[in-house]
């Protein structure tokens, strides 16, 4: 699979969400594993990795509950305590619009 930013499919996730600057497509694969694909940059992949590490967050909720999850400012969000970005985190606070598309 093409994972380069030059790949035509790498812009597709951004085109699905109006106003998005970065996006990633995460697939649930055998055994309940998740794989990030077609990211527009390293940022969405880092956010996905953080959420998978703590097993919590808006993207995981969207995937496992098959629903759209919108977060305007993750720094002020309290639904996913363990997935929030801390001041020492290497992943900056961000807006998130996680959508499960089946």
C-alpha atoms as one frame of an Amber mdcrd trajectory, in Angstrom:
protein
   0.000   0.000   0.000   1.217   3.484  -0.824   2.005   5.360   2.420   3.833
   8.329   0.906   2.401  11.867   1.032   2.856  11.846  -2.752   0.422   8.946
  -3.068  -2.926  10.071  -4.526  -4.864   8.303  -1.759  -3.011  10.204   0.991
  -5.147  13.331   0.427  -8.414  11.381   0.372  -8.970  11.420   4.167  -8.670
  15.228   4.289 -11.215  15.572   1.507 -13.764  13.604   3.571 -13.789  16.141
   6.440 -14.370  19.818   5.588 -11.676  22.053   7.094  -9.290  19.206   7.928
  -5.566  19.860   7.535  -4.345  16.403   8.557  -6.067  13.052   8.438  -5.472
   9.352   8.559  -7.466   6.247   7.796  -7.260   3.587  10.486  -8.338   0.055
   9.689  -9.413  -2.624  12.134  -7.704  -5.816  10.990  -7.678  -9.425  12.173
  -7.295  -9.981  15.854  -8.640  -6.529  16.726  -5.410  -4.818  15.710  -5.565
  -1.333  14.222  -3.393  -0.117  11.360  -3.009   3.500  10.295  -3.072   3.951
   6.524  -3.043   6.843   4.069  -1.952   9.496   6.581  -1.384  12.998   5.275
   1.509  13.535   7.716   3.118  12.016  10.800   0.786  13.946  13.143  -2.343
  11.797  12.742  -0.235   8.647  13.011   1.287   9.909  16.288  -2.195  10.677
  17.627  -3.392   7.190  16.625  -0.345   5.608  18.274  -1.012   7.500  21.529
  -4.649   6.408  21.595  -3.735   2.783  20.901  -1.052   2.890  23.604  -3.566
   3.961  26.276  -6.475   2.059  24.654  -8.675   5.156  24.801  -9.568   8.151
  22.676 -11.948   9.568  20.081 -10.592   7.594  17.135 -10.914   4.310  19.003
 -14.429   5.226  20.110 -15.399   5.993  16.503 -13.971   2.691  15.287 -15.357
   0.369  17.959 -18.740   2.068  18.450 -19.312   2.879  14.748 -20.109   6.523
  15.372 -18.885   9.983  14.471 -16.947  11.650  17.294 -16.144  15.361  17.179
 -13.628  17.085  19.438 -13.037  20.806  18.988 -10.059  21.059  21.352  -8.463
  17.932  22.792  -6.622  20.012  25.416  -9.969  20.856  27.031 -11.648  17.503
  26.511 -12.525  15.236  29.440 -14.187  12.220  27.774 -10.884  10.386  27.327
  -8.717  11.218  30.322  -5.880   8.858  29.506  -5.741   9.887  25.838  -5.494
  13.632  26.476  -2.276  15.346  25.535  -0.196  16.416  28.487   2.215  19.374
  28.465   5.073  16.874  28.254   3.480  14.973  25.387   5.227  15.022  22.029
   1.812  15.115  20.379   0.295  18.601  20.383  -3.316  19.223  21.381  -5.549
  19.149  18.352  -9.012  19.177  16.932 -10.298  15.759  16.163 -13.162  14.614
  14.066 -13.119  10.856  14.116 -15.584   9.176  11.859 -16.237   5.503  11.470
 -16.988   4.717   7.847 -17.943   1.127   7.147
